[in-house]
Amino acid sequence: MHVSRLGELLVGNNLITKEQLQQALAEQKAAGGNLRLGSILVRDSLISEADLTSFLSKQYGVPTINLTDYDVDPAVVKIIPAEVATKYQIVPVNRAGSTLIIAMSDPSNIFAIDDIKFMTGYNVEVVVVAESAIKSAIDKLYDQTASLADVMNDLEMDDLEVLGDEEDVDLTQLERATEDAPVVKLVNLILTDAIKKKASDIHIEPYERSFRVRYRIDGILYEVMKPPMKLKNAITSRIKIMAELDIAERRLPQDGRIKIKLGGGKDMDFRVSVLPTLFGEKIVMRLLDKSNLQLDMTKLGYEPEALESFKREIHKPFGMVLVTGPTGSGKTVSLYSALSELNKVTENISTAEDPVEFNFAGINQVQMHEDIGLNFAAALRAFLRQDPDIIMIGEIRDFETAEIGVKAALTGHLVLSTLHTNDAPSTINRLLNMGIEPFLVASAVNLITAQRLARRVCSECKVVEEIPVQSLVQAGIPAHQAPGVVCYRGAGCAKCNNTGYKGRVGFYQVMPMLEPIRELILNGANTAEIKRESMRLGIKTMRQSGLTKLMEGVTSFEEVLRVTVADD
């Protein structure tokens, strides 16, 4: 659709404002015109995908359908080649005599319709479908990538050099082996399969008599394959070459990055970490998909009152906001969400990160380099000479970083950072143990939020689960509420790989620094006392947040018990 035409129609129908249209057009121009206006409006939450689809359907007088209800005949799929379907973002749905019905997200794209008429010889009828549904249907129907099992079966072992032990590996021989088609194909497949399965990490692990690949999906590790032992060095070296690491260095840990281009102009980053173990190098790759980065705080799982507290504190001109939790609990996403909300032309925002996971326009991000002395403390000192308004420190690990951060928070800067602690109250003791004075902690810290990620029950195979009332009460649900609580679990289906879970949701304990808590800190109270006082003040614990998600039917009883501990 002509960009301005769609924009004018949406403005004319009061679905977006003129200002929002200008914002989206500017973003489209910045992206080099590769993104459709509709995609930008949906991505920026200026209009919902359902509203846009419904509007296009009415505007062009074409019906809208739910693609998931259609079991498309493979013979119909073959009428339109994969590259044409991807180019125009269309899916053939059905064929009736000389008429071909195609689903598309932009029914005004006359060029696409004419091209398909000319290419297929069919009359073309159009139905409107949401863009995200089109993309997933193309992935499903035109799945031309071989499965891991197929590639494993096709691997011709005779084509590969069998490499010796670590010490006698000849580098030229190793480099040659990494270029062998089967090794390249297998590594590419491991990466693309992980993207398809929406894995967050890939683990490639050598042991004495076996070699395995595991994916972390929704926080849980699953074994996906066991390549032959003789491929160990070739696979490891292939990944190291892709990440621009030193293949000759096999005794020291190394870090790198792989960037690959996917269809539709989408990029995917893999953060690569290589660790020498007893039987070879273990590789862990973290998948960084900016397009899936959820920065809308309302969708992260915060309860309304907790979200209100969090937003109130990050909008204060100074003070410290801390996000705590173990590795992989979504701390970075919470901080990025906060920064995204604060990212305005009027604010100077600087971040010190190790590593920088996603880059944002308008935020000055600095990558740490310990080996040359650029650590969090050094970056923080430099930031304070850069006229900052908002500072984000990737992690407070030592007294020096904590001290400079606290002083910055007390001298008119907003400081955001993370810590590794079990819950919000224990964060205070962690800062005190680092050597920060109680009166500084009480004055500088505005809010502490602790978080964990739990798996969501799959919406496709959700069934009611009978949990004894006594178990619910023991878990922390009040006795008068427990009998009325309906719990759910996933029965397992193709959509969730028979796990019963699809996607994740956050459990949050958001503790603003209220006056009674400040007084306890000044009086040297311990973690248990601070926790009791916070509960008395109505601050939800992590377990209570999990139980709220359970009662809303978002997660299962099993997940709440797995991710949180009982309140004392």
C-alpha positions as CSV (number, residue, x, y, z in Angstrom):
1,M,0.0,0.0,0.0
2,H,1.2,3.5,-0.7
3,V,2.7,4.5,2.6
4,S,1.0,7.9,2.8
5,R,-2.4,6.3,1.6
6,L,-2.5,3.8,4.5
7,G,-1.4,6.4,6.9
8,E,-4.0,8.9,5.7
9,L,-6.8,6.3,5.9
10,L,-5.8,5.3,9.5
11,V,-5.7,9.0,10.5
12,G,-9.0,9.7,8.8
13,N,-10.6,6.9,10.7
14,N,-9.2,8.1,14.0
15,L,-7.2,4.9,14.5
16,I,-3.9,6.8,14.9
17,T,-3.0,10.5,15.2
18,K,-1.1,12.6,12.7
19,E,1.9,12.8,15.2
20,Q,2.0,8.9,15.4
21,L,1.9,8.7,11.6
22,Q,4.9,11.1,11.4
23,Q,6.8,9.1,14.0
24,A,6.2,5.8,12.1
25,L,7.1,7.4,8.7
26,A,10.4,8.7,10.3
27,E,11.2,5.2,11.6
28,Q,10.4,3.7,8.2
29,K,12.7,6.2,6.5
30,A,15.5,5.4,9.1
31,A,15.1,1.7,8.3
32,G,15.7,2.5,4.6
33,G,12.1,1.8,3.6
34,N,12.5,-2.0,4.3
35,L,9.7,-2.1,6.8
36,R,6.0,-1.8,6.0
37,L,4.2,1.1,7.7
38,G,1.7,-1.3,9.2
39,S,4.5,-3.4,10.8
40,I,6.0,-0.3,12.4
41,L,2.6,0.9,13.8
42,V,1.9,-2.6,15.3
43,R,5.5,-2.9,16.6
44,D,5.3,0.5,18.4
45,S,1.9,-0.5,19.9
46,L,0.3,2.5,18.1
47,I,-2.4,0.1,16.7
48,S,-3.2,-3.5,17.5
49,E,-2.6,-6.1,14.8
50,A,-6.3,-7.2,15.1
51,D,-7.5,-3.6,14.6
52,L,-5.3,-3.1,11.6
53,T,-6.4,-6.4,10.0
54,S,-10.1,-5.6,10.6
55,F,-9.7,-2.1,9.2
56,L,-8.0,-3.3,6.0
57,S,-10.7,-6.0,5.6
58,K,-13.5,-3.4,5.8
59,Q,-11.6,-0.8,3.7
60,Y,-11.0,-3.2,0.8
61,G,-14.1,-5.3,1.1
62,V,-12.2,-8.5,1.5
63,P,-12.9,-11.2,4.2
64,T,-10.5,-11.9,7.1
65,I,-9.7,-15.5,8.2
66,N,-7.8,-17.3,11.0
67,L,-4.9,-19.1,9.3
68,T,-4.5,-21.6,12.2
69,D,-7.9,-23.1,11.3
70,Y,-6.7,-24.0,7.8
71,D,-5.0,-27.2,7.0
72,V,-3.5,-26.1,3.6
73,D,-3.1,-28.8,1.0
74,P,0.6,-29.3,0.0
75,A,-0.5,-29.3,-3.7
76,V,-1.8,-25.7,-3.2
77,V,1.4,-24.6,-1.4
78,K,3.4,-25.8,-4.4
79,I,1.6,-23.4,-6.8
80,I,3.5,-20.4,-5.3
81,P,7.3,-20.8,-4.8
82,A,8.8,-20.1,-1.4
83,E,10.8,-17.1,-2.6
84,V,7.6,-15.4,-4.0
85,A,5.6,-16.1,-0.8
86,T,8.5,-14.6,1.2
87,K,8.9,-11.6,-1.1
88,Y,5.2,-10.6,-1.1
89,Q,4.4,-12.1,2.4
90,I,1.5,-14.2,1.0
91,V,0.2,-17.7,1.6
92,P,-1.9,-19.7,-0.8
93,V,-4.9,-21.0,1.2
94,N,-7.2,-22.9,-1.3
95,R,-7.9,-23.5,-4.9
96,A,-11.4,-23.7,-6.4
97,G,-11.4,-24.4,-10.2
98,S,-9.5,-21.6,-11.8
99,T,-9.5,-19.4,-8.7
100,L,-6.6,-19.3,-6.2
101,I,-7.3,-17.9,-2.8
102,I,-4.3,-16.2,-1.2
103,A,-3.9,-14.8,2.3
104,M,-2.0,-11.5,2.6
105,S,-1.6,-8.8,5.2
106,D,-1.7,-5.9,2.6
107,P,-4.7,-6.4,0.3
108,S,-3.8,-3.2,-1.6
109,N,-0.6,-4.6,-3.0
110,I,-1.8,-4.8,-6.6
111,F,1.7,-5.6,-7.9
112,A,1.8,-8.8,-5.9
113,I,-1.7,-9.8,-7.0
114,D,-0.9,-9.2,-10.7
115,D,2.4,-10.9,-10.4
116,I,0.8,-14.1,-9.0
117,K,-2.0,-14.0,-11.6
118,F,0.6,-13.8,-14.4
119,M,2.9,-16.4,-12.8
120,T,0.3,-19.0,-11.9
121,G,-2.4,-18.5,-14.6
122,Y,-5.1,-18.5,-11.9
123,N,-7.7,-15.9,-11.0
124,V,-6.7,-14.6,-7.6
125,E,-9.0,-13.9,-4.6
126,V,-7.6,-12.2,-1.5
127,V,-8.3,-12.7,2.2
128,V,-6.7,-10.6,4.9
129,V,-4.6,-12.1,7.7
130,A,-2.4,-10.5,10.4
131,E,1.3,-10.1,9.3
132,S,2.6,-12.2,12.2
133,A,0.3,-15.1,11.2
134,I,1.5,-14.9,7.6
135,K,5.1,-15.1,8.7
136,S,4.6,-18.1,10.9
137,A,2.5,-19.8,8.1
138,I,5.3,-19.2,5.6
139,D,7.8,-20.7,8.1
140,K,5.6,-23.7,8.6
141,L,4.5,-24.4,5.0
142,Y,7.8,-23.6,3.3
143,D,10.0,-25.3,5.8
144,Q,12.8,-26.2,3.4
145,T,15.4,-26.6,6.0
146,A,16.3,-30.3,6.7
147,S,15.8,-31.5,10.2
148,L,18.8,-32.2,12.4
149,A,18.0,-35.9,12.1
150,D,18.1,-35.8,8.3
151,V,21.5,-34.0,8.3
152,M,22.9,-36.5,10.8
153,N,21.7,-39.4,8.5
154,D,23.2,-37.7,5.5
155,L,26.6,-37.1,7.1
156,E,29.2,-38.9,5.1
157,M,31.8,-39.8,7.6
158,D,34.3,-40.7,5.0
159,D,34.3,-37.1,3.7
160,L,35.7,-35.9,7.1
161,E,39.2,-35.9,8.4
162,V,39.4,-37.7,11.7
163,L,41.3,-35.3,13.9
164,G,43.7,-36.4,16.7
165,D,43.9,-35.4,20.3
166,E,44.1,-31.8,21.4
167,E,47.9,-31.6,21.4
168,D,48.6,-33.0,18.0
169,V,46.0,-31.2,16.0
170,D,47.5,-29.7,12.8
171,L,46.0,-26.2,12.3
172,T,45.9,-26.4,8.5
173,Q,44.2,-29.7,8.8
174,L,41.7,-28.3,11.3
175,E,40.9,-25.3,9.1
176,R,40.4,-27.6,6.1
177,A,38.0,-29.7,8.1
178,T,35.9,-26.7,9.2
179,E,35.2,-25.9,5.6
180,D,33.9,-29.4,4.8
181,A,30.3,-29.1,3.6
182,P,28.8,-31.5,6.2
183,V,30.4,-29.6,9.1
184,V,29.3,-26.2,7.7
185,K,25.8,-27.6,7.1
186,L,25.5,-29.2,10.6
187,V,26.6,-26.0,12.4
188,N,24.3,-23.8,10.3
189,L,21.5,-26.2,11.1
190,I,22.2,-26.1,14.8
191,L,21.9,-22.3,14.7
192,T,18.8,-22.1,12.5
193,D,17.0,-24.9,14.4
194,A,17.6,-23.0,17.7
195,I,16.1,-19.9,16.2
196,K,13.0,-21.9,15.0
197,K,12.5,-23.5,18.4
198,K,12.9,-20.1,20.1
199,A,15.8,-21.3,22.2
200,S,17.6,-18.7,24.4
201,D,20.9,-20.6,24.5
202,I,22.7,-23.4,22.7
203,H,25.1,-25.6,24.7
204,I,27.7,-27.7,22.8
205,E,29.4,-30.0,25.3
206,P,32.3,-32.5,24.9
207,Y,32.6,-35.4,27.4
208,E,35.0,-38.3,27.6
209,R,32.9,-40.6,25.3
210,S,30.1,-38.4,24.0
211,F,29.5,-35.0,22.5
212,R,26.1,-33.4,22.8
213,V,24.0,-30.3,21.8
214,R,21.4,-28.9,24.1
215,Y,18.9,-26.0,23.7
216,R,17.5,-23.9,26.5
217,I,13.9,-23.3,25.7
218,D,11.7,-21.3,28.1
219,G,14.4,-21.7,30.8
220,I,14.7,-25.5,30.6
221,L,17.6,-27.4,28.8
222,Y,16.6,-30.1,26.3
223,E,19.1,-32.4,24.5
224,V,18.6,-32.2,20.8
225,M,21.4,-34.3,19.3
226,K,24.6,-36.1,19.8
227,P,27.1,-35.5,16.9
228,P,29.8,-38.1,16.4
229,M,32.9,-37.7,18.6
230,K,35.2,-37.4,15.5
231,L,33.4,-34.1,14.6
232,K,34.1,-32.5,17.9
233,N,37.2,-30.4,16.9
234,A,35.8,-29.5,13.5
235,I,32.4,-28.3,14.9
236,T,34.2,-26.3,17.7
237,S,36.6,-24.7,15.3
238,R,33.9,-23.9,12.8
239,I,32.0,-21.9,15.4
240,K,35.2,-20.2,16.6
241,I,36.0,-19.1,13.1
242,M,32.4,-17.8,12.7
243,A,32.8,-15.9,15.9
244,E,36.3,-14.6,14.8
245,L,38.1,-16.3,17.7
246,D,41.6,-17.8,17.8
247,I,41.3,-21.5,16.8
248,A,44.9,-22.2,18.0
249,E,44.0,-21.1,21.5
250,R,42.4,-24.1,23.3
251,R,43.5,-23.5,26.9
252,L,41.9,-20.1,27.7
253,P,38.3,-19.0,27.8
254,Q,37.3,-16.8,24.8
255,D,34.2,-14.6,24.0
256,G,32.9,-13.6,20.6
257,R,29.9,-12.8,18.5
258,I,28.2,-14.3,15.4
259,K,25.8,-12.3,13.4
260,I,23.6,-14.0,10.8
261,K,21.1,-12.6,8.4
262,L,17.7,-14.2,8.2
263,G,14.9,-13.7,5.6
264,G,13.0,-10.4,5.6
265,G,16.1,-8.3,6.4
266,K,16.1,-9.7,10.0
267,D,19.4,-10.1,11.9
268,M,20.2,-12.5,14.7
269,D,23.1,-12.2,17.0
270,F,24.7,-15.1,18.9
271,R,26.9,-14.2,21.8
272,V,29.6,-17.0,21.9
273,S,31.5,-18.1,25.0
274,V,34.1,-20.8,24.8
275,L,35.3,-22.6,28.0
276,P,38.1,-25.2,28.1
277,T,36.9,-28.3,30.0
278,L,38.6,-31.6,30.7
279,F,37.6,-33.2,27.4
280,G,37.6,-30.2,25.0
281,E,36.0,-26.8,24.7
282,K,32.4,-26.3,25.8
283,I,30.6,-23.6,23.7
284,V,27.6,-21.7,24.9
285,M,25.8,-19.4,22.5
286,R,23.2,-16.9,23.7
287,L,20.7,-15.9,21.1
288,L,20.0,-12.2,21.0
289,D,16.9,-11.4,18.8
290,K,16.2,-7.7,19.0
291,S,12.9,-8.2,17.1
292,N,11.6,-10.4,19.9
293,L,12.8,-8.0,22.6
294,Q,9.7,-7.2,24.7
295,L,10.2,-3.7,26.0
296,D,6.5,-3.0,26.8
297,M,6.5,-3.1,30.6
298,T,2.8,-3.9,30.8
299,K,3.5,-7.2,28.9
300,L,6.4,-8.4,31.1
301,G,4.2,-9.7,33.9
302,Y,4.3,-6.9,36.4
303,E,1.2,-6.6,38.6
304,P,-0.5,-3.2,38.1
305,E,0.5,-1.8,41.5
306,A,4.0,-3.1,41.2
307,L,4.4,-1.6,37.8
308,E,3.1,1.8,39.0
309,S,5.7,1.8,41.8
310,F,8.5,0.8,39.4
311,K,7.5,3.6,36.9
312,R,7.2,6.2,39.6
313,E,10.7,5.5,40.9
314,I,12.4,5.4,37.5
315,H,10.9,8.8,36.7
316,K,12.5,10.4,39.7
317,P,15.4,12.7,38.8
318,F,17.9,11.0,41.1
319,G,18.4,7.9,43.3
320,M,19.2,4.3,42.6
321,V,16.9,1.6,41.2
322,L,18.2,-2.0,41.5
323,V,17.0,-5.1,39.6
324,T,18.1,-8.4,41.2
325,G,17.9,-12.1,40.4
326,P,20.0,-15.0,39.1
327,T,21.5,-15.2,35.6
328,G,18.8,-15.6,33.0
329,S,16.0,-14.1,35.1
330,G,15.3,-11.2,32.7
331,K,17.1,-8.5,34.6
332,T,18.6,-7.0,31.4
333,V,15.1,-6.9,29.7
334,S,13.7,-5.0,32.7
335,L,16.5,-2.5,32.6
336,Y,16.2,-2.0,28.9
337,S,12.4,-1.5,29.3
338,A,13.1,1.2,31.8
339,L,15.7,2.8,29.6
340,S,13.4,2.6,26.6
341,E,10.7,4.5,28.6
342,L,13.3,7.1,29.8
343,N,15.0,7.5,26.3
344,K,14.1,11.0,25.4
345,V,16.0,13.8,23.5
346,T,16.1,15.8,26.7
347,E,18.0,13.1,28.7
348,N,21.7,12.1,28.4
349,I,21.7,8.3,29.1
350,S,25.0,6.3,29.4
351,T,25.3,2.6,30.0
352,A,28.3,0.4,31.0
353,E,27.5,-3.2,29.9
354,D,29.4,-6.5,29.8
355,P,28.5,-7.4,27.2
356,V,26.3,-5.0,25.3
357,E,23.4,-7.3,24.3
358,F,21.2,-5.0,22.2
359,N,22.0,-1.5,20.8
360,F,19.6,1.3,21.1
361,A,19.5,4.6,19.2
362,G,19.8,7.6,21.6
363,I,21.6,5.7,24.4
364,N,25.4,5.8,24.8
365,Q,26.4,2.2,25.4
366,V,29.9,1.3,26.5
367,Q,31.3,-2.2,26.3
368,M,33.6,-3.2,29.2
369,H,37.2,-4.5,28.6
370,E,38.7,-5.8,31.8
371,D,42.0,-6.6,30.1
372,I,42.7,-2.9,29.4
373,G,41.3,-1.6,32.7
374,L,37.9,-0.5,31.4
375,N,35.7,-2.0,34.1
376,F,32.4,-0.8,35.6
377,A,34.1,1.5,38.1
378,A,36.3,3.2,35.4
379,A,33.3,3.6,33.1
380,L,31.2,5.1,35.9
381,R,33.9,7.6,36.8
382,A,34.1,8.7,33.1
383,F,30.3,9.0,32.9
384,L,30.3,11.5,35.7
385,R,32.5,13.8,33.6
386,Q,30.1,13.5,30.7
387,D,27.2,15.6,32.1
388,P,24.9,12.5,32.6
389,D,21.2,12.4,33.6
390,I,20.7,8.7,33.7
391,I,23.4,6.0,34.2
392,M,23.0,2.3,33.8
393,I,25.7,-0.1,35.2
394,G,25.4,-3.7,34.0
395,E,26.2,-5.1,37.4
396,I,27.4,-4.0,40.8
397,R,30.1,-6.5,41.7
398,D,32.4,-4.8,44.1
399,F,32.7,-2.0,46.7
400,E,34.3,0.5,44.2
401,T,31.4,0.3,41.7
402,A,28.8,0.3,44.5
403,E,30.4,3.4,46.1
404,I,30.6,5.5,42.9
405,G,27.1,4.4,42.0
406,V,25.7,5.4,45.4
407,K,27.5,8.8,45.3
408,A,26.2,9.4,41.8
409,A,22.6,8.6,43.0
410,L,23.0,11.1,45.8
411,T,24.3,13.9,43.6
412,G,21.4,14.3,41.2
413,H,21.7,11.3,38.8
414,L,19.3,8.4,38.3
415,V,21.3,5.2,38.5
416,L,20.0,1.8,37.3
417,S,21.9,-1.4,38.0
418,T,21.6,-5.1,38.7
419,L,22.8,-7.4,41.5
420,H,22.8,-11.1,42.0
421,T,20.7,-11.7,45.1
422,N,17.7,-14.0,46.0
423,D,15.1,-11.4,46.8
424,A,14.7,-7.6,47.3
425,P,15.3,-7.5,51.1
426,S,18.6,-9.4,50.8
427,T,19.9,-6.9,48.3
428,I,20.2,-4.3,51.2
429,N,22.5,-6.7,53.2
430,R,24.5,-7.4,50.0
431,L,25.3,-3.7,49.7
432,L,26.1,-3.4,53.4
433,N,28.4,-6.4,53.1
434,M,30.2,-4.7,50.2
435,G,31.1,-1.9,52.6
436,I,28.5,0.7,51.8
437,E,27.4,2.6,55.0
438,P,23.7,2.0,56.1
439,F,22.8,5.7,55.9
440,L,24.1,5.8,52.3
441,V,22.0,2.8,51.3
442,A,18.9,4.2,53.0
443,S,19.3,7.6,51.3
444,A,20.4,6.5,47.8
445,V,18.2,3.5,47.0
446,N,14.7,4.4,45.6
447,L,13.5,0.9,44.8
448,I,14.6,-2.7,44.5
449,T,12.9,-5.2,42.3
450,A,13.7,-9.0,42.4
451,Q,12.5,-11.2,39.6
452,R,12.4,-14.8,38.2
453,L,11.1,-16.2,34.9
454,A,8.6,-19.0,34.9
455,R,7.1,-20.9,32.0
456,R,3.6,-20.0,30.7
457,V,1.0,-22.8,30.3
458,C,0.5,-23.4,26.5
459,S,-2.7,-21.8,25.5
460,E,-3.4,-24.5,22.8
461,C,-3.4,-27.5,25.2
462,K,-4.4,-25.9,28.5
463,V,-6.4,-28.2,30.8
464,V,-7.7,-27.9,34.3
465,E,-5.4,-29.6,36.9
466,E,-6.8,-30.8,40.3
467,I,-4.5,-29.6,43.1
468,P,-5.5,-30.5,46.7
469,V,-6.7,-27.4,48.7
470,Q,-4.2,-28.3,51.5
471,S,-1.3,-28.0,49.0
472,L,-2.6,-24.6,47.8
473,V,-2.8,-23.4,51.4
474,Q,0.7,-24.7,52.2
475,A,2.0,-22.9,49.1
476,G,0.7,-19.6,50.5
477,I,-2.8,-19.1,49.1
478,P,-5.1,-17.9,52.0
479,A,-7.4,-20.7,53.3
480,H,-10.6,-18.8,52.4
481,Q,-9.5,-18.4,48.7
482,A,-8.0,-21.8,48.1
483,P,-11.2,-23.8,47.4
484,G,-12.1,-21.4,44.6
485,V,-8.8,-21.5,42.8
486,V,-8.7,-23.2,39.4
487,C,-5.2,-24.4,38.3
488,Y,-4.1,-25.2,34.8
489,R,-1.4,-27.3,33.1
490,G,-0.5,-28.0,29.5
491,A,-1.4,-31.4,28.2
492,G,1.3,-31.2,25.5
493,C,0.8,-30.5,21.8
494,A,2.8,-29.8,18.6
495,K,2.8,-26.0,19.3
496,C,4.7,-26.4,22.6
497,N,6.8,-29.5,21.5
498,N,4.7,-31.6,23.9
499,T,6.1,-29.8,27.0
500,G,2.8,-28.1,28.0
501,Y,4.6,-24.7,28.2
502,K,5.0,-22.0,25.6
503,G,6.8,-18.7,26.5
504,R,7.7,-17.2,29.8
505,V,6.3,-14.7,32.3
506,G,8.0,-12.8,35.1
507,F,7.4,-13.1,38.9
508,Y,8.3,-9.8,40.5
509,Q,8.9,-8.5,44.0
510,V,8.9,-4.7,43.8
511,M,10.1,-3.1,47.0
512,P,10.1,0.8,47.1
513,M,12.2,2.2,49.8
514,L,9.4,3.3,52.2
515,E,10.1,5.2,55.4
516,P,9.7,2.2,57.8
517,I,12.2,0.2,55.7
518,R,14.7,3.0,55.7
519,E,14.5,3.2,59.5
520,L,15.1,-0.6,59.8
521,I,18.2,-0.2,57.6
522,L,19.6,2.6,59.7
523,N,18.9,0.5,62.8
524,G,20.9,-2.4,61.4
525,A,18.0,-4.8,60.9
526,N,18.7,-8.2,59.2
527,T,17.1,-9.5,56.0
528,A,14.3,-11.4,57.7
529,E,13.2,-8.3,59.6
530,I,13.2,-6.2,56.4
531,K,11.2,-8.9,54.6
532,R,8.6,-9.1,57.4
533,E,8.2,-5.3,57.4
534,S,7.9,-5.2,53.6
535,M,5.1,-7.9,53.7
536,R,3.4,-5.9,56.5
537,L,3.5,-2.9,54.2
538,G,1.7,-4.9,51.5
539,I,4.7,-5.5,49.2
540,K,4.2,-8.9,47.4
541,T,6.9,-11.5,47.8
542,M,8.1,-13.5,44.8
543,R,5.9,-16.5,45.9
544,Q,2.8,-14.3,46.2
545,S,3.5,-12.9,42.7
546,G,3.8,-16.5,41.4
547,L,0.5,-17.5,43.1
548,T,-1.2,-14.4,41.5
549,K,-0.1,-15.7,38.1
550,L,-1.3,-19.2,39.0
551,M,-4.8,-17.8,40.0
552,E,-4.9,-15.9,36.7
553,G,-4.3,-19.2,34.8
554,V,-1.0,-17.9,33.3
555,T,1.3,-20.6,34.9
556,S,1.1,-23.9,36.6
557,F,1.3,-24.9,40.3
558,E,4.4,-27.0,39.5
559,E,6.2,-23.9,38.0
560,V,5.4,-21.7,41.0
561,L,7.0,-24.3,43.3
562,R,10.0,-24.7,41.0
563,V,10.8,-21.0,40.7
564,T,10.0,-19.6,44.1
565,V,10.5,-20.5,47.8
566,A,7.9,-20.4,50.5
567,D,7.6,-17.3,52.6
568,D,8.6,-17.7,56.2
